[in-house]
Amino acid sequence: MLAKLSTRPSMRRCALPCAAGLALLGAGLPAADEPAPDLARFYGQKVTWSACEGEDMPKDLQCGKVTVPLDYARPGKETLDLALARYRATGKPRGSVLLNFGGPGGQGVGQLALAGKDFMGLTNGYDVVGFDPRGVGRSSPVSCGNAPDDPLDGADGDTVLADPQAALEKLRDAAAECTEHSGPVLRHIGTVNAARDLDVIRDSLGDDKLNYLGFSYGSRLGAVYAAQFPGKVGRMVLDGVDTLTEPLSEQGVVTAQGQQTALENFLAWCTQDIACPFGQNPREAREHVVKVVESLDRDPVPTDFGEAFSGQDFAGALAQGLFSRELWPSLERAVAQLLEDGDTSRMEAFASGGVAHPPWRAAHGGLTDPQDVPLDNLPAALMAVNCADDPDRPAAEQIGRDLGRLRARYERASPVFGRYRLTQVLMCYGRPKGTDFIRDEVKDLDTPRMLLVGTRGDPATPYRWTVETAERLGSSAVVLDNRGEGHTGYGSSTCVHRKVDAFLLYGTLPPDGSSCGSENDTG
């Protein structure tokens, strides 16, 4: 899940959701701390830092890149470049701390530019570094081109149930579009390869150990790195802890439930305002949201980019806006602008992405220009990575048998987000089987102790995932219980922020099972 640390909506626009890419994990799953001889040319790189280009980029943010193999099984072949950004240490330098903001599909360079103030405390000892993972942002971004946002558009639930094979054919066609528009990086996307990239980045920064702060999906990436390179783990924090074991079908239900709860909380707040576009009655407001989704699915609204904004786009934008209470006023205004004026621009701004659908450029051609990042990069990368990480591939016959039950279960979880999440789960149909490595090998880690932060009211990564993942990782895991609301704790809880910084800067860990109270300044 994408962690929303900044309360400022992205200035870019993205169509949500999108058909996801065909994902095939590159071969080779090392569990060694030293690089193989044929990878030696990627280690020992020195990053050349310079001012970041762009009018909105902070003047004190520096940008660079590092080169990694496209396929770790064949490192002598094609390569790709990964975009980096950093804020320099202001105190006595002790190395770097690497950030991942979640997703999968979140751009680290752009998010660090937006939310850099949240991490200035860490510059007392570290260079604070963000990066665009492979397939994301400027790092050979994947795309599904002009594939429809929802391959099941035009078919209501009853039609899909009556002819599930036709629906699955649409999913196959969508996957083919993703393959065509993404290039070879799509075959080598996924968390196992991204974790190997982390180790190359660590070395290029001159660090013996990886100091790391990963949010939401970034917790999965950190855990996979720790399993692959246990001897290279420094001070590691996982905030908004992802599951390592539940299949996508279960994750989708949990997410839909959490987002429905967050929506109801938002509507209870909104309806106290006379300007709330859903009225002043919370129950009627909930019904109104469902009707808006259904209406936009029947009759999408055109956007400035010539594409249609559907009910599923609306659900996806709502989901992003619900991640933090601080975004609620902006979300209220965005919904009002859509419902009153038919203007989708503010709703689209809740998603991050690029502004065009360029033709694919060769992976070895360097970084992608910011203005050429595909409009659908975030949802395309999200599904490509999730499918690469998930080994479950039920046959068409099984999906046909289960589709009615799944649809009912998702709609019970959320009448607003149910179809949106179910469609994403179905996107893995027809794609190559993902890796078993995460479920089978990421457990019982022999690493220094790491801090896991779970938030009780998290709508995207439930607190029980923190507990389950901590038990799975073993004695290395130390749990901090954040008794608050919202997705992740570092950006919303002063207590969590203070304890995370104390660990990263000074190695001071809170006791396992200790908590931060519901008030942001407690603890």
N, C-alpha and C positions, 0 to 999 in steps of 0.2 A: 504494500500500500504506500501511496505517496504521502510523505509527511508534509503538512503545511505549516512551516515555521514562520514564514513571513505573512503578515496580515494584509499586505498589499497585493491585490490581484495582479497577475501577470499582464504586461502591456501587449503581449502577443495573443494570438487567437488560435484555438484548436477545435476541430470538430470532434465531438465525443458521441458514442464510442466508435471504434473503427474495427474492421476485420483485422485479425491479428496475423502475424507472419508465420510462415512455415519454419519450424525450428528443428534443427538437427545438431545435436551436441558434437563438438569436435572430439576426436578420440584422445585418450591419454588422461588418466586421473591420478596424478602423482600425490604421494603422501610424504614427500621428502622435503627437507628444508633447504637443500642445496640444489641449484639449477643443474640440469643435465648439460653435458658439454656442448650439445648442439644449440643450446639456448644462450650460450655465453655472450654472444654479440648483443643481446638485448639487456644484459646486466652490465652495470658500469656506465650507463648513459648519464650524461649531465644535461639537465634541463636548462635551456636558454630562456630566461625570463625577460619580458618587456611589458610596457604599458598595454593594457587591454584596449582593443579598438572598439569604438562605439560611443555615441554621445551620452548614453545613460550609464556607462560603466564608471564606477568609482575611480578616482584618480590614483588612489593608493592600492588598487587591486592590480596584480601582475598576472600575465597569462603566459602559457608555454605549452609544450606538448611532449609526449613520450611515445616511442614506437614499440609495438608488440607484434608477435606473429599472428597472422589471421588464423592459422590452424596450428595449435601446439604440437600436434602429431607430425607436422611437416614444417618446422620452423625455418627451413631454408627457402621456402616458397614465398607467397605473398605476405605483406605486412599491412598494418593499419596504424594510424596515428590516433592517440587519445588526447583530448583537450584538457588542460589543467588551468587552475587559477589559484592564487594564494594571496593572503595578507601576511606581510612579514612580521616576525616576532619583534616586539618592542622591548621586552625584557631580555635577560640573559638567555640566548638561544640554546635549546636542548634538543632540537630536531623539529619534526613536523607532526601534526595530528591531521589525519585524513578523514574527510567527511563524506558520507553518502546520505542523501536526503530522501531516499525511498523510491517508490514506484511499484515495480520496476519501470523505468522509462523516464525518471526525473533527471533533469539536466543539472549537474552539479555546479557548472560554471555560472550559469544564469542565476541559480538560487543563492549561491554565495554572494553574488553581486547585490541581490535584493535584500538578503537577510544577514549581511555581514556584521551588522551591529550586535546581533545576538551572540557572536562568538569572539568579541573583542577581548573579553576576559582571558581567553585562552592564548592570546598573543603575548601575555606576560611571560610565556616560556616557549611558545611554539610558533612556527609558521603554520597558519591554518589553510589547508589545501582542499579544494573541491575539484571534481573531475566529471567529465561526461563519459559514462561507461560505453563499451563497444555497442554500436547500434543505436546510440542515443545522442541527441544534440549535434554537436560538431564532429562526433567520432563515428563517421560512416553511418549516418542515421538510416534506420529501416523505415519503410513506408508501404502502404497498401494502395497507393496511387488513387485512382478514381473508383475504387471498390466502394459499394454502398456502406454506409455507416453500420447498418444492421442487415445481414444477409436474409433475415426473415421478414424484412419490410414487405408490406403488401399481403402478408399472410397472417390472419388472426390465429389465435390459439387453437380454435377448432379445426381450421384448415391444416395447420401443422400436424395436429394429432391424427387427422384423417389420412394424411400422406406424408409421414415423416421422412420417407426416402427422398422425396422431392426437396424437402428442407435441407437434408444432408448434402444433396447435390449442390445446393446454393452455397453451403459452407465450403465444399471442395472448390467451387469456382472462386470464392473469396480468397482462399488460400493460394490459388494460382496467381491471383492478382498481386498478392503480397510478395510472392516469389519473384515475379517479373519486375517489381518496382524496388526491391531491396538489394539485389545483388548478392555476392557470395558471403557477406558478413552474416546473413540470415542463417546459414548452415552452421555457424560457429558462435551463435549467441547463447546465452544461458549463464547461470550463476557460477558454475564450475570454472568456465573460462574467464569470467569477470574476476573471480578470486585470484586466478593466476596472473591476470593483468595487475591486480593490486600489488602483488609481490614485485613485479617489475617496477611499478611506480614507487614503491617503498625504497627499492634499491637506487632508483634514479634520483630520489630526494636525499640520498646519502645516509639513510637511517638503517641501523642494524636491526631494529625491531619496528613493527607496525603499531603505532599509536592511532586509535581509530574510534570514531563516534558515528554509529550507523542508526538511522531512524527507520522504523517500519520495515519495509523490504530490506533496507540496509542492515537490519539485524540478521536476516538470512545470509546475506553476503558475508558479513563478519564471521558468522558461525562456520560457514563453508571454508573461509580462509583459515580459521583456526584449526579445522580438521586437516587441511592440506599442509599447512605450514606451522605446526604447533610450536616449534622452536623459534619462530620469528614473531610471536605474539608479544606485544608490549602491553600498554594500558588500553584496554578495549571496553567500550560502552555500547550496549545495545538497548535502544529506547523505542518502545512500542513494538514488543517482541512478536515476530512472525512465527507461525507454526512450521515445523520441519517434517511433520508426518501426515497431516490431514490432506486428503485429495482435494483437487480444485472444486469438486462438487460440494464438499462440506464447507470449504472456505467461502464459497459463494453464498450459501445460506447464512452463515455467521455474519458476513458483511452486510447482506440485505437486512437482517434483523437489526444490526447496530445502526445502520443508516436510517431505518424507519424510526427507531427511537430518537435519534438525533433530529430527524425531521419534525417529529411531534413536539420535541422540546423547542425547536425553532418556531413552530407555529403558535405554541403557547405564549412565547415572547412576542411574536409579530402581532398577534391579534389584540394585544394591549395598546397597539398604536393605531390611531384613527386612519393613518395612511397605509396600513397593511393591505396589499393587493388581494389578499384572500378573505378580507372581512374581519369581523371582530368576534366570531364564534369559533373556538378551536375545532369542534367536531365538524362543523360545516367547512372549515378551512381544509381539513384533511380530505374531505370528499371533493373539494374544489381542486386540489392538487391532482388527484386521480383523474378527474375530468380533463384537466389541462393536458396531462400526458396522453390520454386517449385521443383528444382532439388534435394535438400536434402530430400524432402518429397517422391519423386519417388525412390531415391537411397540413403538411409541414410549411413553415414560414421560410421564404427565401432570405439568404444572407448576403452581405456585401461581396462575398466571394463567389456568388452564383450557385452555391450549394444550398440544400434544404436543411432546415433546423427542425428535427423531428422530436417526438415525445421522448425517445430514447436519448437524444442529445440533451434534452431538458433534464432528464433524470441524471445523466452523467454530470452536468454542470451543477445541479443541486447537490450531488454527492460531494463535489469538491468544496462547495461553499459551506457545507455543514461541518467541515473538519475542525473549525475553531469558532467559538462564540464571537471573537473579535471580527469575524467576517460577516456576521449576520446582518448588520446594517447595510453593508454593500450588497449582500444577496437580496435583501428586501427591495432595494432600489433597482437592482437588475431585473428581478421578476416583474416589478411594476412597469418598467420600461418595455419589457416584452409584451405583457398583457394589454397595456394601454396604447402603445405605439407600434407594436409589431417589430420593434428593434431588438435584434438578438445580440448586439455587440457586447453588452455588459455580461450577459450570460456566458458568451463564448470566452470572455476574458478570465473566467474562473478556471479554465484549463490552460496549461502551458504547452507551447509548441511553436511551430514556425509559420510561415505565411505563403508557402508555395508548394507545388508538387513538381519538383524538378526531375529530369531524368536521372537515373542512377549514375554516379561517378565512380570510377575505379577505386577500390579500397586503398590502393597504394598511392592515391593522388593527393594525400595530405588531408588537412582538416577541411570540413565543409564550411562555407561561408555562412554566417548566422542567418542571413536573409534567405538562404536556400534550404534551411532545415524543413523537411516536409511538414505540412500542416497537421498530419495525423501521426507524427512520430511517437508521441507519448502513448496513445492506445495501442499502436502497432507494436512498439517495443514491449509494453506491458504484457501483452498476450504472447508474444514470441518467447519472452523469457519464462513466463509462467508455464507455457507448454513444454519448453525445453527442460524445465525442472520437475515435471510431473510424469511419472512412468505409466500412468493409467491411460489405456486407449481401448475403451469398450467397442465392440463390433457394432456395425449398423443395426443388426437384429436386436442386440441388447438395448441400444439407445431407443429404438422403436418401441420396445416393450416398456421401457422405463420413462419415456418422455412425459406421459400423462401424469405419472406420480411425481416426477421432478417439477413439472410445471405447477401442480397444485401446492407442492411443498414451498416452492419459491414465492408463489403468490400469497400464501399464508404468512410467510416471513415478512413480506412487504408488498402491498398492492402498487406501490410507486416504483420500487427498485427491483422487484422480483424478476421481471422479464429482462431487464438490463443486465442483471447478474447471470441469469440462466443462459442468455445468449453468449456471454463471455466464456462460460464454462464449456459450452458446446463448440466453441471455436477451435478446440484442440482436435476435434474429430478429423480423421484423415491425415493428420500430421505424424511424422515418425515418432516412435516412442521416446519419451524423455529419459533422462538419466535416473538410475536407481541410487546414485552415489549419496544424495542428500538424506534419503530415508534410511539407507543401510549403514552409512559410514560416519555421519555427523552425529557422534554421540561419545560419551565417556572420554572427554578431551583431557589430554595431559598438557595443560597450558598454565601460565600464571592466572591468577584469579581475575575474572572479568565481571563487570557490573551490568545487570539486566534491570531495566526500569519498566514496570508495568503500571498502566493507569486504569483504575477501576471503571471509569465511565468512558473508556475508549470505544468509539463506534466502529473502528476498523480492525484493530488487533485486540481482542478481548483479553482481560487480565489472566484468564485461565491459560492462555497460550504462553504467557510469561512463566507461569508455574510449571507447565508441562515441559517447556523447552529447557528450563533450568534443571529439572530432574533428568532430562535426557543428556544434557551436556555434562552433568556430574558435579563433582566437588569444586570444580573451577568456578561455577556460577554463583554469584551473590545477587540476591533479589532485593530491589528497592520498591516498596509498595506505595504508589502515588494515589492517594485517596481523593482524586479530583476528576474532572471531566475533560473531554477533548482527546484528540489523537496525538499521542506522545506527550511527554511531560516537560522536556527541557525548555521549550519555548513558552510555556504557560505557567509553570510553577517555579517560584523563586527558590523554594526548598530543593526541588530536583536540580535546578540549574546550579545551585551552590554545591550540592554534593557531587554532581558530575564533574564540575570544574576542580573540586578538591582532589578527586581521584586522578584525573588526567594530569593536573599540574604537580601534585605532591604525593600521589600514590596512597592517599587516605581513603580507605573504603568504609562505607557505613556497615554496621552489622547486618548479616544476612537476615532478611525478613523485617528489617526496620521500615518505617513508613514516613511519608510526608502527608500532612493533614489535608483536609479539603480546602483550607485557606491557603492561598498561594505563598504566603510568607511564613508558614509554619515549618517546624522541623528543626 
